[in-house]
Amino acid sequence: MRRTQTNKQGKQQMGKRTRRHLYRMFCMVSLVIAVYLVADLIISGTLNLKVILVFILFLTAIIWGTINQKLNEEEIRNQERELKLYQLYIQPLEELVKEIRVRQHEFDNHINAILNMHLTVDDYDQLVECQSAYIHEVRRDSANRYLPLLRISDKVLAGFLYSKIVNAPDGIETDVEVRNWEILSRVSEHTLIEVIGSLADNAYEASMETGGRVKIFLDSQDDRLVFEILNRYRKLSIEEIGQFFSYGYSTKEDKGTQKQRGIGLARVKSLVEKAGGEITVGQEEIEQENYVHFTVVI
C-alpha cells in the first residue's frame, strides 16, 4: 500500500515537473518569436503603435504567468510541508490515544483500590495520607499527565509536543498545562513547529546539565498562540540573558554544541519577528529553584 502511494506521488511530482518545463519552454520560445517579429517590423519600417501595444500586452501576459506560477509552486510546497507534518506528528498522538484506551480498564481498578483502602487502614489520617499518595502516583503516569494534549484543536502540534516529551532525556520530568483548548496561530504549521521545536530542544539540552523539570504552558489569545516553556537552570546574569538570541552564542562550554544552539535561538527570534510575533526570555524562582522562562506569542 505504501509502495503504491509512493509510486503515485512520484508520478505526480514527475508530471508537475514536466508541465513546468513545458511552460517555461513555451514562454522562452514565445518571447524569442515576439522579439524576432518586432525586430523584423522595425527593420522593414512597418512597426506602429498597435503592434507595440500588442507586444507589451503579450510580454505582460508572459511575465504575469511566470509570477503566478512561482506563487502557485510556493503554495504547493507549503501544502506539501503541512501534509508531511501532519503525517509525521499525528502518529504519536494516535499512539497516545491507543495507550489511553488500553489503560481505561486500569482506571476502574485504581478507583476500586482507593475506595477499598478503608478496609485495610483503620486510622482516618493515615487513610487520607495513603489515598493522597496513591492518587499522586496515578497522576504521575505519562498517559494521564499528557491527556490535555489530546483536547487541543491543533492535532499536529499536540502530536509534535507529545513526541518531544516522550523522547526527552532520562531523568527529566515534563509538566504540561493547557489554558485554552482552541489553539490558534497566524503562522503556518511548519513555522510553528520549527519555533516550538527549537525552544523545546534548547530546554531539554539545558536540563541535561543539571537534570530536573521542564514546564510547558499552552494558551491562545487574539488568534495567536502563547507558548511558554521553562527549564530548571543555574542563575544567569542579565548580560548572559541579553545575549541568548545572538548568533552563535550559548551558555554551554562545548564549542561543537555551542554553535548549533546559538544558531537555533537566533533563527527562532528571526522567524517570530518575521511573523509579527514576539519572544521574551527571563528567569523566575519556583519552589526555591531557578528556571529560565521563554515566552512566544505568534
C-alpha positions as CSV (number, residue, x, y, z in Angstrom):
1,M,0.0,0.0,0.0
2,R,2.7,2.4,1.0
3,R,4.7,1.5,-2.1
4,T,1.7,2.2,-4.3
5,Q,1.2,5.6,-2.7
6,T,4.9,6.4,-3.1
7,N,4.8,5.5,-6.8
8,K,1.7,7.6,-7.3
9,Q,3.3,10.6,-5.6
10,G,6.4,10.1,-7.7
11,K,4.4,10.1,-10.9
12,Q,2.5,13.2,-9.8
13,Q,5.8,15.0,-9.0
14,M,7.2,14.0,-12.4
15,G,4.1,15.3,-14.1
16,K,4.3,18.6,-12.3
17,R,8.0,19.0,-13.3
18,T,7.2,18.1,-16.9
19,R,4.4,20.7,-17.1
20,R,6.7,23.3,-15.5
21,H,9.4,22.7,-18.0
22,L,7.0,22.8,-21.0
23,Y,5.5,26.1,-19.8
24,R,9.0,27.6,-19.4
25,M,9.9,26.4,-22.9
26,F,6.7,27.9,-24.3
27,C,7.4,31.2,-22.6
28,M,11.0,31.3,-23.9
29,V,10.0,30.3,-27.5
30,S,7.2,32.8,-27.5
31,L,9.5,35.6,-26.3
32,V,12.1,34.8,-28.9
33,I,9.5,34.8,-31.7
34,A,8.0,38.1,-30.4
35,V,11.4,39.8,-30.3
36,Y,12.2,38.5,-33.8
37,L,8.9,39.8,-35.2
38,V,9.4,43.2,-33.5
39,A,12.9,43.4,-34.9
40,D,11.7,42.5,-38.3
41,L,9.0,45.1,-38.2
42,I,11.5,47.7,-37.1
43,I,13.8,46.8,-40.0
44,S,11.0,46.8,-42.5
45,G,9.7,50.1,-41.2
46,T,6.2,48.8,-40.6
47,L,6.2,49.0,-36.8
48,N,3.4,51.0,-35.5
49,L,1.7,51.8,-32.1
50,K,-0.8,48.9,-32.4
51,V,2.0,46.4,-32.8
52,I,3.8,47.9,-29.9
53,L,0.7,47.6,-27.7
54,V,0.1,44.0,-28.7
55,F,3.8,43.2,-27.9
56,I,3.6,44.9,-24.5
57,L,0.3,43.0,-23.7
58,F,1.9,39.7,-24.8
59,L,5.0,40.4,-22.7
60,T,2.9,41.3,-19.7
61,A,0.9,38.1,-20.0
62,I,4.1,36.1,-20.1
63,I,5.6,37.9,-17.0
64,W,2.3,37.6,-15.1
65,G,2.0,33.9,-15.9
66,T,5.6,33.3,-14.7
67,I,5.0,35.2,-11.4
68,N,1.7,33.4,-10.9
69,Q,3.4,30.0,-11.5
70,K,6.1,30.9,-8.9
71,L,3.4,31.8,-6.4
72,N,1.5,28.6,-7.1
73,E,4.6,26.5,-6.7
74,E,5.4,28.1,-3.3
75,E,1.8,27.5,-2.2
76,I,2.1,23.8,-3.3
77,R,5.4,23.4,-1.4
78,N,3.8,24.9,1.7
79,Q,0.8,22.5,1.4
80,E,3.2,19.6,0.9
81,R,5.2,20.6,4.1
82,E,1.9,20.9,6.0
83,L,0.9,17.4,4.8
84,K,4.3,15.9,5.8
85,L,4.0,17.5,9.3
86,Y,0.5,16.0,9.7
87,Q,1.6,12.6,8.6
88,L,4.7,12.7,10.8
89,Y,3.2,14.0,14.1
90,I,-0.3,12.7,14.0
91,Q,1.0,9.2,14.5
92,P,2.5,9.9,18.0
93,L,-0.9,11.4,19.0
94,E,-2.7,8.3,17.7
95,E,-0.3,6.1,19.8
96,L,-1.2,8.2,22.9
97,V,-4.9,7.7,22.2
98,K,-4.4,3.9,21.8
99,E,-2.4,3.8,25.1
100,I,-5.1,5.6,27.0
101,R,-7.8,3.3,25.6
102,V,-5.8,0.3,26.7
103,R,-5.5,1.7,30.2
104,Q,-9.1,2.6,30.6
105,H,-9.9,-0.6,32.4
106,E,-6.9,0.2,34.8
107,F,-8.8,3.4,35.8
108,D,-11.6,1.3,37.3
109,N,-9.0,-0.7,39.2
110,H,-7.4,2.4,40.6
111,I,-10.9,3.7,41.7
112,N,-11.7,0.4,43.4
113,A,-8.3,0.4,45.2
114,I,-8.9,3.9,46.6
115,L,-12.5,3.1,47.6
116,N,-11.4,0.0,49.4
117,M,-8.4,1.4,51.3
118,H,-10.6,1.9,54.4
119,L,-10.8,-1.9,54.7
120,T,-7.1,-2.2,55.4
121,V,-6.4,1.2,57.1
122,D,-8.2,2.0,60.4
123,D,-6.8,5.4,61.2
124,Y,-8.5,8.3,59.4
125,D,-5.4,10.5,59.0
126,Q,-3.4,7.5,57.7
127,L,-6.3,6.7,55.2
128,V,-6.2,10.2,53.8
129,E,-2.4,10.1,53.5
130,C,-2.5,6.7,51.7
131,Q,-5.2,7.8,49.3
132,S,-3.4,11.1,48.5
133,A,-0.1,9.3,47.9
134,Y,-1.9,6.7,45.6
135,I,-3.7,9.4,43.6
136,H,-0.5,11.4,43.2
137,E,1.2,8.3,41.9
138,V,-1.6,7.7,39.4
139,R,-1.4,11.3,38.2
140,R,2.3,10.9,37.5
141,D,1.6,8.3,34.9
142,S,2.6,9.7,31.5
143,A,-0.6,8.8,29.7
144,N,-2.6,10.8,32.3
145,R,-0.2,13.7,32.6
146,Y,-0.3,14.4,28.8
147,L,-4.0,13.8,28.4
148,P,-4.6,17.6,28.0
149,L,-2.7,17.5,24.7
150,L,-5.5,15.3,23.2
151,R,-8.0,18.1,23.7
152,I,-6.3,20.9,21.9
153,S,-7.6,21.9,18.5
154,D,-4.2,21.7,16.8
155,K,-3.6,18.0,16.5
156,V,-0.3,18.3,14.7
157,L,1.1,20.5,17.5
158,A,-0.3,18.0,20.0
159,G,1.4,15.1,18.3
160,F,4.7,17.0,18.0
161,L,4.8,18.0,21.6
162,Y,4.0,14.5,22.8
163,S,6.8,13.1,20.6
164,K,9.2,15.6,22.2
165,I,8.1,14.8,25.7
166,V,8.2,11.0,25.5
167,N,11.7,11.2,23.8
168,A,13.1,13.6,26.4
169,P,16.4,12.7,28.1
170,D,16.2,10.3,31.0
171,G,15.8,12.0,34.4
172,I,13.9,15.0,33.1
173,E,10.2,15.3,34.0
174,T,7.8,17.4,31.9
175,D,4.7,19.2,33.2
176,V,2.1,20.3,30.6
177,E,-0.7,22.9,31.3
178,V,-3.2,23.8,28.6
179,R,-5.0,27.0,29.3
180,N,-7.1,27.2,26.1
181,W,-8.3,24.2,24.1
182,E,-8.7,26.3,20.9
183,I,-5.1,26.8,19.8
184,L,-4.9,29.4,17.0
185,S,-1.9,31.0,15.3
186,R,-1.3,33.3,12.4
187,V,1.7,31.4,11.1
188,S,2.0,28.3,9.0
189,E,2.2,24.9,10.8
190,H,5.8,24.2,9.8
191,T,7.0,27.6,11.1
192,L,5.1,27.0,14.3
193,I,6.7,23.5,14.7
194,E,10.2,24.9,14.0
195,V,9.9,27.6,16.6
196,I,8.5,25.4,19.3
197,G,10.8,22.5,18.4
198,S,13.9,24.7,18.8
199,L,12.8,26.0,22.1
200,A,11.9,22.5,23.4
201,D,15.3,21.2,22.2
202,N,17.0,24.1,24.0
203,A,15.1,23.5,27.2
204,Y,15.9,19.7,27.3
205,E,19.5,20.2,26.3
206,A,19.9,22.8,29.1
207,S,18.2,20.4,31.6
208,M,20.6,17.6,30.7
209,E,23.4,19.5,32.5
210,T,21.5,19.6,35.9
211,G,18.6,17.3,35.4
212,G,15.3,18.5,36.7
213,R,12.0,19.6,35.2
214,V,10.6,21.3,32.1
215,K,7.3,23.1,32.3
216,I,5.2,23.8,29.2
217,F,2.1,26.1,29.0
218,L,-0.2,26.4,26.0
219,D,-2.6,29.3,25.5
220,S,-4.2,31.2,22.7
221,Q,-5.1,34.9,22.8
222,D,-6.4,37.2,20.0
223,D,-5.9,34.4,17.4
224,R,-2.3,34.0,18.5
225,L,-0.5,31.1,20.1
226,V,1.0,31.8,23.5
227,F,3.7,29.2,24.2
228,E,5.7,29.2,27.4
229,I,8.5,26.8,28.3
230,L,10.6,26.8,31.5
231,N,13.5,24.7,32.4
232,R,15.4,24.4,35.6
233,Y,18.9,26.0,35.3
234,R,21.5,27.9,37.2
235,K,21.1,31.6,37.9
236,L,22.2,33.6,34.9
237,S,23.4,37.2,34.8
238,I,21.5,39.9,32.9
239,E,24.4,40.1,30.4
240,E,24.1,36.3,29.7
241,I,20.3,36.5,29.2
242,G,20.7,39.6,26.9
243,Q,22.9,37.5,24.5
244,F,20.6,34.5,24.3
245,F,19.5,35.4,20.8
246,S,22.9,36.5,19.5
247,Y,24.1,34.4,16.6
248,G,26.4,31.6,17.8
249,Y,26.1,32.4,21.5
250,S,25.4,29.7,24.0
251,T,25.8,29.1,27.8
252,K,27.3,25.7,27.1
253,E,31.0,25.2,27.1
254,D,31.1,22.6,24.4
255,K,32.0,24.6,21.3
256,G,30.6,22.0,18.9
257,T,27.2,22.2,20.5
258,Q,27.6,25.9,21.2
259,K,27.4,26.9,17.6
260,Q,24.3,24.8,16.9
261,R,22.3,26.0,19.9
262,G,23.3,29.6,19.3
263,I,22.1,29.4,15.7
264,G,18.8,27.8,16.8
265,L,17.8,30.6,19.2
266,A,18.8,33.3,16.7
267,R,16.7,31.7,14.0
268,V,13.8,31.3,16.3
269,K,13.9,35.1,17.0
270,S,14.1,35.8,13.3
271,L,11.1,33.6,12.5
272,V,9.0,35.0,15.3
273,E,9.7,38.6,14.4
274,K,9.2,38.0,10.7
275,A,5.7,36.6,11.5
276,G,5.0,39.8,13.5
277,G,5.2,38.0,16.9
278,E,7.3,38.5,19.9
279,I,9.6,36.4,22.0
280,T,10.9,37.1,25.5
281,V,13.2,35.4,28.0
282,G,13.7,35.8,31.7
283,Q,14.1,33.9,35.0
284,E,11.9,33.1,37.8
285,E,12.1,31.1,41.0
286,I,9.8,28.1,41.6
287,E,9.9,26.1,44.8
288,Q,13.3,27.6,45.5
289,E,14.7,26.5,42.1
290,N,15.7,28.9,39.3
291,Y,14.0,28.5,36.0
292,V,14.8,30.0,32.6
293,H,11.5,31.1,31.1
294,F,10.8,31.6,27.3
295,T,7.5,33.1,26.1
296,V,6.5,33.2,22.5
297,V,3.4,35.0,21.1
298,I,2.9,34.2,17.4
